Amino acid sequence: MDTASDELTPAPAYQLHRTVVLVGMMGSGKTAIGRALATRLGVDYLDSDEEIEKAANATISEVFERSGEPFFRDREAEVIARLLQSAPCVLSTGGGAYLADRNRAEISAHGVAVLLDADVDLLWERVRHKDTRPLLRTPDPRATLVELFEARAPIYAMADLRAKADPDFSIEEMTDEVVSVLLTRPDVLEPAQ
């Protein structure tokens, strides 16, 4: 046993039993919080959009433009189902992924959905300067965001757990909030023994 390396690698503070799938609108923080949460829990971080881009050898925007949204959603469902078969990890999904019945069923069977619940003003503040959101390439992107939010909110509300985003939270504070929510479910997350 190499005691020097054991001293450098602290024991994990938590035991994750199921994959945590972060869901929510674009701009809700799924990527930033997902990375921070995975580090905190000592597990892998996976991003379904990144995995789709690797498989397609194209950006999400290019896949949308070249093959259309239905094609993209089929690839997204395949990738999510595959990633949910791996060891428990933190998985962030695209904003539309949780809308599909098949994805919700897979997530429910093999993981736990955590909604990063941010209001429209916070979402708009985070996405308004980005051109990487194909669904917002419209004459009035804020109005489009509001329409998407209103249409998706009832479906996002089906998530197993909900972490309310506060505009004043740092990434660390929002990660604290998600951990607190996860600890309400010992079948998902427990402090390490």
Number of C-alpha atoms within 10 A of each C-alpha: 5 6 8 8 9 10 9 8 9 9 10 15 13 17 18 24 16 20 25 26 28 29 26 30 26 22 22 25 22 26 20 15 23 26 21 19 26 18 14 16 19 18 19 17 20 20 21 23 21 16 16 21 15 12 11 14 11 14 15 21 17 14 18 17 12 12 10 12 16 10 12 20 17 11 19 21 21 15 17 25 18 12 20 21 12 12 13 20 24 32 26 28 24 20 19 16 21 26 18 13 12 15 18 20 13 17 22 14 11 18 23 24 24 24 25 25 20 21 17 18 12 14 21 19 12 14 18 14 8 9 11 12 14 13 15 18 11 11 8 9 16 18 13 15 22 16 11 18 19 12 12 17 14 11 15 25 14 15 21 16 18 21 20 15 21 14 13 8 12 12 16 14 14 23 22 18 18 23 18 13 16 22 15 12 13 12 13 17 21 17 12 10 7
